[in-house]
Amino acid sequence: MKYDVLIIGAGPIGLACAIEAKRNGLTYKVIEKGCLVNSIFNYPVNMTFFSTSERLEIGEVPFISHGTKPTRSEALEYYRRVAESWKLDINLYERVSNVSGTIGDFTVKTDKGVYASRVVIVSTGFYDFPNLMNIPGEELPKVKHYYDDPHLYANMDVVVIGGGNSAVDVALETFRKGARVSMVVKNQEIDKGVKYWVRPDIENRIKDGSIISYFNSSVVEIKPDSVAISTPDGEKELKNDFVLAMTGYRPDYDFLTRIGIATIDPVTMEPQYDNTTFQTNIPGIFLAGVVCCGQETRKWFIENSRYHATNIFVYIKGIL
């Protein structure tokens, strides 16, 4: 069987693309390497979204949350309900290895099979690969680029690297579960984009010394029992059990390059695509959602990229 549309990635925007395919009477398949909305599943257990629930809605399925800002758990339940309501055709735990061919005749290879499709939409997000610091000791098991549950760090010496929303959330949560927390921030202050309702909390914890902070600083080496950091006052060594490196994430550049998608800037690594149709330099291959960001991961979110799916299918209808 040849599908009209093959969608790579079952995140919120991938699901929105599948919904548009159904609306337009097109045959489609969604292939996802992990679980449904895999990136959201890998968010911190206690995470609360920046956005209100209605800005995360897709497919006219209402998203009702208990608070003003929905939680990770509520989002997982919501997107499960979206997939069930629309009876979306999704293959989970299947990894795409390559895409080849031309518009109207693409071949998509996975670790479980081979698919034919007339067009392909890549909606793989940017949460799969952490930005590494490339310093000695980063490979130690005590170093984590993904944060899980604060209970794991009770009564431990924890170094949190970063000054953005993720780092601030991690520092506050682990501190409140009994960790002894130090923050290492490369800039001179906490990021200006930190959630407004959280900023006073972290600033007060730093001010009263509950969380020790090192600004204009960086980690230079991670050792089994300590961390060496460079500060304006010279190098310091901190006793340490865990390093939580909230250094951000990036799209799978290797995959995008392998299938032939060009980049417009070697620094930002932003892929080449049309700002209206989201078609890449390869006719018939489209990008949707936060995979469009490159390194500029604050450019696209669920709430401001939902329209990608609509725009893509307005164009697809004219070429299929």
MARMAR-120896 format. One record per residue: residue in one letter; x, y, z of N, C-alpha, C, CB in turn. Coordinates in steps of 0.1 Angstrom, whole numbers, padded with zeros to 4 digits, always signed. Glycine has a CB too. Layout:
BEGIN
AXYZXYZXYZXYZ...
! end
This chain:
BEGIN
M+0008-0012+0000+0000+0000+0000+0009+0012+0000-0009+0000+0012K+0005+0022-0008+0011+0035-0008+0002+0045-0001+0015+0040-0022Y+0007+0051+0010+0000+0061+0017+0001+0075+0010+0005+0062+0032D-0010+0083+0012-0009+0097+0008+0002+0104+0016-0022+0104+0008V+0001+0102+0029+0010+0110+0038+0016+0100+0049+0002+0121+0045L+0029+0101+0051+0035+0094+0062+0041+0104+0071+0046+0084+0057I+0037+0103+0084+0040+0113+0094+0050+0107+0104+0028+0119+0102I+0062+0113+0106+0072+0108+0115+0071+0116+0128+0086+0109+0108G+0067+0109+0138+0066+0116+0151+0051+0117+0156+0072+0129+0151A+0049+0112+0168+0035+0112+0174+0034+0121+0186+0030+0098+0177G+0041+0133+0184+0039+0144+0194+0026+0151+0191+0051+0153+0194P+0023+0162+0198+0011+0169+0196+0009+0174+0182+0010+0181+0205I+0020+0179+0175+0019+0184+0162+0018+0173+0152+0031+0193+0159G+0025+0162+0154+0023+0150+0146+0009+0145+0146+0033+0139+0150L+0003+0145+0158-0011+0141+0159-0020+0151+0152-0015+0140+0174A-0017+0164+0153-0025+0174+0146-0024+0172+0130-0020+0188+0149C-0013+0168+0125-0011+0164+0111-0020+0152+0107+0004+0162+0108A-0020+0142+0116-0028+0130+0113-0043+0134+0113-0025+0119+0124I-0047+0143+0122-0061+0147+0122-0064+0154+0109-0063+0156+0134E-0055+0163+0104-0058+0170+0092-0058+0160+0080-0047+0180+0089A-0050+0150+0080-0051+0139+0070-0065+0133+0070-0040+0129+0072K-0070+0129+0081-0083+0123+0082-0094+0133+0077-0086+0119+0096R-0093+0145+0081-0103+0155+0077-0103+0156+0062-0099+0169+0083N-0092+0155+0056-0091+0157+0041-0093+0144+0033-0078+0163+0038G-0096+0133+0040-0098+0121+0034-0086+0114+0028-0108+0123+0023L-0074+0117+0033-0062+0111+0028-0058+0099+0036-0051+0122+0028T-0051+0090+0030-0046+0078+0037-0033+0083+0044-0044+0066+0028Y-0030+0078+0056-0018+0082+0063-0014+0072+0073-0022+0096+0070K-0002+0073+0078+0003+0065+0088+0013+0074+0097+0011+0052+0083V+0012+0073+0110+0021+0079+0119+0030+0069+0125+0013+0087+0131I+0043+0072+0124+0053+0063+0130+0061+0070+0141+0063+0058+0119E+0062+0064+0152+0068+0071+0164+0078+0061+0170+0057+0075+0175K+0090+0066+0173+0100+0057+0179+0098+0053+0193+0114+0064+0177G+0090+0061+0200+0087+0058+0214+0073+0056+0217+0093+0069+0223C+0069+0061+0229+0054+0061+0232+0047+0073+0226+0053+0060+0248L+0034+0073+0228+0026+0084+0223+0031+0097+0231+0011+0082+0226V+0032+0108+0223+0038+0121+0229+0050+0118+0237+0027+0129+0237N+0059+0111+0231+0071+0106+0239+0079+0117+0246+0080+0100+0229S+0080+0129+0240+0087+0140+0246+0080+0144+0259+0088+0152+0237I+0067+0146+0259+0060+0150+0271+0061+0139+0282+0045+0152+0268F+0061+0126+0278+0063+0116+0287+0076+0118+0295+0062+0102+0281N+0086+0122+0288+0100+0124+0293+0102+0137+0301+0110+0123+0283Y+0091+0145+0301+0092+0157+0310+0093+0154+0324+0080+0167+0307P+0098+0163+0333+0098+0160+0347+0084+0156+0352+0103+0172+0355V+0084+0147+0362+0071+0141+0367+0061+0152+0371+0074+0131+0378N+0067+0162+0378+0058+0172+0384+0057+0185+0376+0063+0176+0398M+0061+0184+0363+0061+0196+0355+0047+0202+0353+0068+0193+0342T+0047+0215+0353+0035+0223+0349+0038+0231+0337+0030+0232+0361F+0029+0231+0327+0031+0238+0315+0030+0253+0317+0020+0234+0304F+0037+0260+0308+0037+0275+0308+0024+0280+0303+0049+0280+0299S+0018+0272+0293+0005+0276+0287-0007+0271+0294+0005+0272+0272T-0018+0278+0291-0031+0273+0296-0036+0262+0287-0042+0285+0296S-0045+0254+0292-0049+0241+0285-0055+0244+0271-0059+0234+0294E-0063+0255+0270-0069+0257+0257-0059+0259+0246-0079+0268+0258R-0047+0264+0249-0037+0267+0239-0029+0254+0235-0027+0277+0244L-0032+0243+0242-0026+0230+0238-0036+0221+0231-0020+0224+0251E-0048+0226+0229-0058+0217+0223-0056+0215+0208-0072+0224+0225I-0059+0203+0203-0059+0200+0189-0071+0192+0186-0046+0192+0185G-0075+0193+0173-0086+0185+0168-0100+0187+0175-0083+0171+0170E-0102+0200+0180-0114+0203+0186-0118+0194+0198-0126+0203+0176V-0108+0188+0204-0111+0180+0216-0108+0189+0228-0102+0167+0216P-0117+0191+0237-0115+0201+0248-0104+0195+0258-0128+0203+0256F-0096+0204+0263-0086+0200+0273-0090+0207+0286-0071+0205+0268I-0095+0199+0295-0099+0205+0308-0089+0201+0318-0113+0199+0312S-0083+0211+0325-0073+0208+0335-0078+0213+0349-0059+0214+0332H-0073+0208+0359-0077+0212+0373-0073+0226+0376-0072+0202+0383G-0061+0230+0372-0056+0243+0374-0055+0251+0362-0042+0242+0381T-0051+0264+0364-0049+0273+0352-0039+0267+0342-0045+0287+0357K-0028+0262+0347-0018+0256+0339-0018+0241+0340-0004+0262+0343P-0020+0234+0330-0021+0219+0330-0007+0212+0334-0026+0213+0317T-0008+0201+0340+0004+0193+0344+0008+0183+0333+0001+0186+0357R+0019+0177+0334+0024+0167+0325+0014+0155+0325+0038+0162+0329S+0009+0151+0337+0000+0140+0338-0013+0143+0330-0003+0136+0352E-0018+0155+0332-0030+0159+0325-0028+0159+0310-0035+0173+0330A-0016+0164+0305-0013+0164+0291-0013+0150+0285+0000+0172+0288L-0006+0141+0292-0006+0127+0287-0020+0122+0285+0003+0119+0296E-0028+0124+0295-0042+0119+0295-0049+0125+0283-0049+0121+0308Y-0047+0138+0281-0054+0146+0271-0050+0140+0257-0051+0161+0271Y-0037+0139+0254-0033+0135+0241-0037+0120+0238-0018+0137+0239R-0037+0112+0249-0043+0098+0247-0057+0099+0242-0042+0090+0260R-0065+0108+0248-0079+0110+0245-0081+0115+0231-0086+0119+0255V-0072+0124+0226-0072+0129+0213-0070+0117+0203-0061+0140+0210A-0060+0109+0205-0057+0098+0196-0068+0088+0196-0044+0091+0201E-0075+0086+0207-0086+0076+0208-0098+0082+0201-0089+0073+0222S-0101+0095+0204-0113+0102+0198-0112+0102+0183-0114+0116+0203W-0101+0104+0177-0099+0105+0163-0096+0091+0156-0089+0115+0159K-0093+0081+0165-0089+0068+0160-0078+0069+0151-0102+0061+0154L-0067+0075+0155-0056+0078+0147-0047+0065+0145-0047+0088+0153D-0042+0063+0132-0034+0052+0129-0020+0054+0132-0036+0048+0113I-0015+0049+0143-0002+0052+0148+0006+0039+0151-0003+0061+0161N+0018+0038+0146+0027+0027+0150+0037+0033+0160+0035+0022+0138L+0037+0027+0172+0045+0032+0183+0057+0022+0184+0038+0032+0197Y+0068+0027+0190+0080+0020+0193+0086+0014+0179+0078+0008+0202E+0086+0023+0169+0091+0019+0156+0100+0031+0152+0080+0016+0146R+0112+0029+0149+0121+0040+0146+0124+0041+0131+0135+0038+0153V+0122+0053+0125+0125+0056+0111+0140+0057+0110+0117+0068+0106S+0146+0050+0100+0160+0051+0098+0164+0060+0086+0166+0038+0096N+0155+0060+0076+0158+0068+0064+0145+0070+0055+0168+0060+0055V+0146+0081+0048+0136+0085+0038+0143+0087+0025+0127+0097+0043S+0138+0081+0014+0144+0083+0001+0133+0084-0010+0154+0072-0003G+0137+0089-0021+0127+0090-0032+0124+0104-0036+0114+0083-0028T+0113+0106-0043+0109+0119-0047+0094+0121-0045+0112+0122-0062I+0089+0133-0046+0075+0136-0044+0066+0126-0052+0071+0150-0047G+0056+0120-0045+0048+0111-0051+0052+0096-0049+0046+0114-0065D+0065+0095-0046+0071+0081-0045+0082+0080-0035+0076+0077-0059F+0079+0083-0022+0089+0082-0012+0089+0068-0006+0086+0092-0001T+0101+0063-0002+0103+0051+0006+0108+0054+0020+0112+0041-0001V+0100+0050+0030+0104+0052+0044+0108+0039+0050+0092+0059+0052K+0120+0038+0055+0125+0026+0061+0126+0028+0076+0139+0022+0056T+0121+0017+0083+0121+0017+0098+0128+0005+0102+0107+0018+0104D+0129+0003+0116+0135-0009+0121+0126-0021+0121+0140-0007+0135K+0113-0018+0116+0104-0029+0115+0098-0031+0101+0093-0026+0125G+0101-0022+0092+0095-0024+0079+0098-0013+0069+0080-0025+0080V+0092-0013+0058+0094-0003+0047+0080+0001+0043+0102-0009+0035Y+0078+0014+0041+0065+0020+0037+0067+0029+0025+0060+0029+0049A+0057+0030+0017+0056+0039+0005+0046+0050+0008+0052+0031-0008S+0050+0062+0004+0041+0074+0006+0044+0084-0004+0044+0079+0020R+0033+0092-0007+0034+0102-0017+0041+0115-0011+0020+0106-0022V+0038+0118+0001+0045+0129+0008+0049+0124+0022+0037+0142+0008V+0058+0131+0028+0063+0128+0042+0063+0141+0050+0077+0122+0041I+0059+0140+0063+0059+0151+0072+0068+0146+0084+0045+0155+0077V+0078+0154+0087+0087+0151+0098+0083+0160+0110+0102+0154+0094S+0079+0154+0120+0075+0162+0132+0081+0155+0145+0059+0162+0133T+0094+0155+0145+0101+0148+0155+0106+0156+0167+0113+0142+0149G+0102+0169+0168+0106+0177+0180+0120+0179+0181+0101+0170+0192F+0124+0183+0194+0139+0186+0196+0143+0181+0210+0141+0201+0195Y+0136+0171+0216+0139+0167+0229+0147+0155+0230+0126+0165+0237D+0152+0149+0219+0159+0136+0220+0173+0137+0223+0157+0130+0207F+0180+0148+0220+0194+0149+0221+0198+0161+0230+0201+0150+0207P+0204+0158+0242+0208+0169+0250+0220+0177+0245+0211+0165+0265N+0221+0190+0247+0233+0197+0244+0244+0194+0254+0230+0213+0244L+0254+0187+0249+0264+0182+0258+0274+0193+0261+0272+0170+0252M+0280+0193+0273+0290+0203+0277+0304+0199+0272+0291+0204+0292N+0306+0186+0268+0319+0181+0263+0330+0185+0273+0322+0187+0250I+0328+0181+0285+0339+0183+0296+0342+0169+0302+0333+0193+0307P+0354+0168+0308+0358+0155+0314+0348+0152+0325+0372+0157+0320G+0344+0139+0325+0335+0134+0335+0320+0134+0332+0337+0141+0348E+0317+0140+0320+0303+0141+0317+0296+0128+0314+0301+0150+0304E+0304+0118+0312+0299+0104+0309+0296+0097+0322+0309+0097+0301L+0300+0102+0334+0298+0095+0347+0283+0093+0349+0304+0103+0358P+0279+0082+0355+0265+0078+0357+0258+0088+0366+0264+0065+0363K+0265+0096+0374+0258+0106+0383+0253+0118+0375+0267+0110+0394V+0257+0119+0362+0254+0131+0354+0241+0128+0347+0265+0135+0345K+0231+0136+0348+0218+0134+0341+0214+0147+0333+0207+0130+0351H+0211+0145+0321+0206+0156+0312+0191+0156+0312+0211+0155+0298Y+0184+0145+0317+0170+0145+0318+0166+0143+0333+0164+0133+0310Y+0157+0152+0337+0153+0152+0351+0141+0143+0353+0150+0166+0356D+0140+0136+0364+0129+0126+0366+0121+0130+0378+0134+0112+0367D+0125+0125+0390+0117+0127+0402+0126+0132+0413+0111+0113+0406P+0122+0143+0420+0130+0149+0430+0134+0140+0442+0124+0161+0435H+0125+0130+0445+0128+0122+0456+0141+0115+0455+0117+0111+0457L+0146+0112+0443+0159+0105+0441+0171+0113+0447+0161+0103+0426Y+0169+0126+0449+0180+0134+0453+0179+0139+0468+0181+0146+0444A+0170+0133+0475+0168+0137+0489+0181+0134+0497+0157+0129+0496N+0186+0144+0505+0198+0143+0513+0211+0141+0505+0197+0132+0523M+0211+0146+0492+0222+0145+0484+0227+0159+0480+0219+0137+0471D+0240+0159+0477+0246+0172+0472+0244+0172+0457+0261+0173+0475V+0236+0182+0452+0232+0183+0438+0237+0196+0432+0217+0182+0437V+0243+0195+0420+0247+0206+0412+0237+0207+0400+0262+0206+0408V+0231+0218+0399+0222+0220+0388+0228+0230+0378+0207+0226+0392I+0230+0226+0366+0236+0235+0356+0226+0241+0347+0246+0227+0347G+0226+0255+0346+0216+0262+0338+0209+0272+0346+0207+0252+0332G+0203+0282+0339+0195+0292+0345+0182+0295+0339+0203+0305+0345G+0177+0285+0331+0164+0286+0325+0153+0280+0333+0164+0281+0311N+0141+0278+0327+0130+0273+0334+0132+0259+0339+0118+0272+0325S+0138+0250+0331+0141+0236+0336+0150+0236+0348+0147+0228+0324A+0161+0244+0347+0171+0244+0358+0164+0249+0371+0183+0252+0354V+0157+0260+0369+0150+0266+0381+0140+0256+0387+0143+0279+0377D+0132+0249+0379+0123+0240+0384+0130+0228+0392+0114+0234+0373V+0141+0223+0385+0149+0213+0391+0155+0217+0405+0160+0208+0382A+0160+0229+0405+0167+0234+0417+0156+0235+0429+0173+0247+0415L+0145+0241+0426+0135+0243+0436+0129+0229+0441+0124+0252+0431E+0126+0220+0431+0120+0208+0435+0129+0199+0443+0116+0200+0423T+0142+0198+0439+0151+0190+0446+0154+0196+0460+0164+0188+0438F+0155+0209+0461+0157+0216+0474+0146+0213+0483+0158+0231+0471R+0134+0213+0478+0122+0210+0487+0120+0196+0491+0109+0215+0480K+0128+0187+0484+0128+0173+0488+0140+0169+0496+0127+0164+0476G+0147+0180+0501+0158+0177+0510+0172+0177+0504+0156+0165+0517A+0174+0180+0491+0187+0180+0485+0194+0193+0489+0186+0179+0470R+0208+0192+0489+0216+0204+0491+0220+0209+0477+0229+0201+0500V+0215+0220+0473+0215+0224+0459+0224+0236+0456+0201+0228+0454S+0233+0234+0446+0241+0245+0441+0237+0247+0426+0256+0243+0443M+0236+0259+0421+0233+0262+0407+0246+0268+0401+0221+0271+0406V+0249+0264+0389+0260+0270+0381+0254+0276+0369+0271+0259+0378V+0254+0289+0368+0247+0296+0357+0258+0304+0349+0236+0306+0363K+0258+0302+0336+0268+0309+0327+0266+0324+0326+0268+0303+0314N+0253+0328+0328+0250+0343+0327+0251+0349+0341+0237+0345+0321Q+0249+0362+0341+0250+0370+0354+0238+0369+0362+0254+0384+0351E+0227+0363+0357+0214+0362+0364+0206+0351+0359+0207+0376+0364I+0195+0348+0366+0186+0338+0361+0179+0343+0348+0174+0335+0372D+0177+0334+0339+0171+0339+0326+0159+0347+0327+0168+0326+0317K+0158+0357+0319+0146+0366+0319+0133+0359+0315+0148+0378+0310G+0134+0347+0308+0123+0340+0304+0117+0330+0314+0126+0333+0291V+0123+0330+0326+0118+0321+0336+0104+0325+0340+0127+0321+0349K+0095+0315+0342+0081+0317+0345+0079+0327+0356+0074+0304+0349Y+0070+0337+0353+0069+0348+0362+0065+0344+0376+0060+0358+0356W+0057+0333+0377+0052+0329+0390+0063+0321+0398+0039+0321+0389V+0074+0317+0391+0084+0310+0397+0096+0319+0401+0089+0299+0388R+0098+0329+0393+0110+0337+0395+0112+0342+0409+0110+0349+0385P+0102+0348+0416+0104+0353+0430+0109+0342+0439+0091+0359+0435D+0104+0330+0437+0107+0318+0445+0122+0315+0444+0099+0306+0442I+0127+0314+0432+0141+0310+0431+0150+0322+0435+0145+0307+0416E+0146+0334+0432+0154+0346+0436+0155+0347+0451+0149+0359+0430N+0144+0344+0458+0144+0344+0473+0152+0333+0479+0130+0344+0478R+0152+0321+0473+0160+0310+0478+0175+0312+0476+0156+0297+0470I+0178+0319+0465+0192+0323+0463+0196+0334+0473+0195+0328+0449K+0188+0343+0475+0191+0354+0484+0193+0350+0498+0180+0365+0483D+0184+0340+0503+0186+0336+0517+0196+0325+0518+0172+0331+0522G+0202+0321+0507+0213+0311+0508+0208+0296+0509+0221+0313+0520S+0195+0294+0507+0190+0280+0507+0195+0273+0495+0175+0280+0507I+0196+0280+0484+0202+0274+0471+0214+0283+0468+0192+0274+0459I+0226+0276+0468+0238+0284+0465+0240+0286+0450+0251+0276+0471S+0243+0298+0446+0244+0301+0432+0257+0306+0428+0233+0311+0428Y+0262+0302+0416+0274+0307+0410+0271+0312+0397+0285+0296+0410F+0271+0326+0395+0268+0332+0382+0281+0335+0375+0260+0345+0385N+0279+0337+0362+0291+0339+0353+0301+0328+0355+0297+0353+0356S+0295+0316+0356+0304+0305+0360+0301+0293+0350+0302+0301+0374S+0310+0283+0351+0308+0271+0343+0315+0259+0349+0314+0273+0328V+0310+0247+0346+0316+0235+0351+0327+0231+0342+0305+0223+0353V+0339+0228+0347+0350+0225+0339+0354+0210+0340+0362+0233+0343E+0350+0203+0351+0353+0189+0352+0343+0183+0363+0367+0187+0356I+0339+0171+0360+0330+0164+0369+0338+0151+0374+0317+0159+0362K+0339+0150+0387+0347+0139+0393+0337+0130+0400+0358+0145+0402P+0341+0118+0404+0332+0109+0411+0325+0115+0424+0339+0097+0415D+0333+0123+0431+0328+0129+0444+0327+0144+0444+0336+0124+0455S+0330+0150+0433+0330+0165+0433+0328+0171+0419+0343+0170+0439V+0327+0184+0419+0326+0191+0406+0335+0203+0407+0311+0195+0403A+0343+0205+0396+0352+0217+0395+0345+0227+0387+0366+0213+0390I+0344+0239+0392+0337+0250+0385+0346+0262+0384+0324+0254+0391S+0345+0269+0373+0352+0282+0371+0343+0293+0374+0358+0283+0356T+0347+0302+0383+0339+0313+0387+0347+0326+0385+0334+0312+0401P+0340+0338+0386+0348+0350+0386+0358+0352+0397+0338+0362+0387D+0356+0344+0408+0366+0344+0419+0376+0333+0418+0358+0343+0432G+0377+0326+0407+0386+0315+0405+0379+0302+0405+0396+0316+0416E+0387+0291+0404+0382+0278+0403+0378+0273+0418+0392+0268+0397K+0366+0266+0418+0362+0261+0431+0358+0246+0429+0349+0268+0436E+0359+0238+0439+0355+0224+0439+0344+0222+0448+0368+0215+0442L+0333+0216+0443+0321+0214+0452+0319+0199+0454+0309+0220+0445K+0317+0196+0467+0313+0182+0470+0300+0179+0463+0312+0180+0486N+0299+0167+0457+0288+0164+0448+0285+0149+0447+0291+0170+0435D+0271+0147+0447+0266+0133+0444+0260+0132+0431+0256+0130+0455F+0253+0143+0426+0246+0142+0413+0248+0156+0406+0231+0139+0415V+0249+0155+0393+0249+0167+0384+0237+0166+0375+0262+0168+0376L+0228+0176+0376+0216+0177+0368+0219+0188+0357+0203+0179+0376A+0222+0184+0345+0227+0193+0335+0215+0197+0326+0238+0188+0326M+0209+0209+0330+0197+0213+0322+0202+0223+0312+0187+0220+0332T+0209+0217+0302+0216+0225+0292+0209+0226+0279+0230+0220+0289G+0196+0221+0278+0188+0222+0266+0190+0210+0257+0192+0235+0259Y+0182+0210+0247+0181+0199+0238+0182+0203+0223+0169+0190+0241R+0183+0194+0214+0184+0197+0200+0177+0187+0192+0198+0199+0196P+0172+0190+0180+0167+0180+0171+0177+0170+0166+0161+0187+0158D+0172+0160+0160+0181+0149+0154+0187+0154+0141+0173+0136+0153Y+0197+0162+0142+0203+0168+0130+0208+0157+0120+0215+0177+0133D+0214+0146+0126+0219+0136+0117+0208+0130+0109+0225+0125+0126F+0196+0128+0114+0185+0122+0107+0181+0132+0096+0173+0119+0116L+0179+0145+0099+0175+0155+0089+0185+0156+0078+0174+0169+0096T+0198+0155+0082+0209+0156+0071+0209+0143+0063+0223+0158+0078R+0207+0132+0069+0207+0119+0062+0196+0118+0051+0205+0108+0072I+0184+0125+0054+0174+0124+0044+0174+0136+0034+0160+0124+0051G+0184+0145+0036+0187+0155+0026+0182+0169+0029+0182+0151+0013I+0177+0171+0041+0171+0184+0045+0183+0194+0048+0162+0183+0057A+0183+0205+0041+0194+0215+0042+0192+0224+0054+0195+0223+0029T+0203+0230+0059+0202+0240+0069+0205+0254+0063+0212+0237+0081I+0199+0264+0069+0201+0277+0064+0211+0285+0071+0187+0285+0064D+0216+0280+0083+0226+0286+0091+0233+0276+0099+0219+0297+0101P+0247+0275+0097+0254+0265+0104+0255+0267+0119+0268+0264+0098V+0252+0279+0123+0253+0282+0138+0240+0278+0145+0255+0297+0140T+0228+0283+0139+0215+0280+0145+0210+0266+0141+0205+0290+0141M+0216+0261+0130+0212+0248+0125+0197+0247+0121+0215+0237+0135E+0191+0259+0119+0177+0259+0115+0175+0253+0101+0171+0274+0114P+0166+0243+0100+0165+0236+0087+0158+0245+0077+0157+0223+0089Q+0160+0242+0064+0154+0250+0053+0140+0245+0051+0162+0249+0040Y+0130+0255+0052+0116+0252+0049+0109+0265+0045+0110+0245+0061D+0098+0263+0038+0090+0275+0034+0082+0279+0046+0081+0272+0022N+0082+0292+0049+0075+0297+0061+0060+0296+0061+0079+0311+0064T+0054+0294+0049+0040+0292+0048+0036+0278+0046+0035+0300+0036T+0042+0271+0037+0038+0257+0034+0046+0246+0043+0040+0254+0020F+0057+0250+0048+0066+0242+0056+0072+0230+0048+0058+0236+0068Q+0072+0232+0035+0079+0223+0026+0094+0226+0027+0074+0223+0012T+0102+0215+0028+0117+0217+0028+0122+0219+0015+0123+0205+0035N+0136+0219+0014+0142+0219+0001+0140+0207-0008+0157+0221+0003I+0134+0196-0002+0131+0184-0009+0116+0185-0012+0135+0171-0001P+0111+0187-0024+0097+0187-0027+0090+0174-0021+0094+0189-0042G+0079+0177-0014+0072+0165-0008+0075+0161+0006+0073+0154-0017I+0086+0167+0011+0090+0165+0025+0087+0178+0033+0105+0160+0027F+0080+0177+0043+0076+0189+0051+0080+0187+0066+0060+0190+0051L+0082+0199+0072+0085+0199+0087+0073+0205+0094+0098+0207+0090A+0071+0200+0106+0060+0205+0114+0064+0205+0129+0047+0197+0112G+0060+0216+0135+0063+0217+0150+0077+0222+0153+0060+0204+0156V+0081+0218+0165+0094+0224+0170+0106+0218+0164+0094+0221+0185V+0105+0208+0155+0117+0204+0147+0122+0215+0138+0113+0191+0139C+0113+0225+0136+0117+0236+0127+0127+0246+0134+0105+0244+0123C+0129+0244+0147+0136+0254+0155+0151+0254+0152+0134+0251+0169G+0157+0243+0150+0172+0242+0150+0176+0244+0165+0178+0253+0141Q+0186+0252+0167+0191+0255+0181+0182+0265+0187+0205+0259+0181E+0174+0272+0180+0166+0283+0185+0153+0277+0191+0162+0294+0175T+0155+0269+0202+0144+0261+0207+0132+0269+0214+0149+0251+0216R+0134+0282+0215+0124+0290+0221+0115+0296+0211+0130+0301+0230K+0117+0293+0198+0109+0299+0187+0096+0292+0186+0117+0298+0174W+0095+0279+0186+0083+0272+0184+0079+0264+0196+0084+0263+0172F+0067+0264+0200+0061+0255+0210+0048+0249+0205+0058+0264+0223I+0042+0240+0213+0030+0234+0209+0019+0245+0205+0024+0225+0220E+0018+0254+0214+0007+0264+0212+0008+0273+0200+0006+0273+0225N+0021+0276+0196+0022+0285+0184+0026+0278+0171+0032+0296+0187S+0026+0264+0172+0029+0257+0159+0018+0248+0155+0042+0249+0161R+0007+0248+0162-0005+0240+0158-0009+0243+0144-0016+0242+0168Y-0008+0255+0139-0012+0259+0126-0004+0253+0115-0013+0274+0124H+0008+0248+0118+0017+0242+0108+0009+0231+0101+0029+0236+0115A+0002+0223+0109-0006+0211+0103-0016+0216+0092-0013+0203+0113T-0023+0227+0096-0033+0232+0087-0027+0238+0074-0041+0244+0094N-0016+0245+0076-0010+0251+0064-0004+0240+0055+0002+0260+0068I+0002+0230+0061+0008+0219+0053-0003+0212+0044+0014+0209+0062F-0015+0210+0050-0025+0202+0043-0033+0211+0033-0035+0196+0052V-0033+0224+0035-0038+0233+0024-0030+0232+0012-0039+0248+0029Y-0017+0231+0014-0008+0229+0002-0008+0215-0003+0007+0233+0007I-0008+0205+0005-0008+0191+0001-0020+0188-0008-0008+0181+0013K-0032+0194-0004-0044+0191-0012-0042+0196-0026-0056+0198-0006G-0034+0206-0028-0032+0212-0042-0022+0204-0050-0027+0226-0041I-0014+0195-0044-0004+0188-0052-0007+0173-0053+0010+0190-0045L-0016+0167-0044-0019+0153-0045-0030+0150-0055-0022+0148-0031
! end
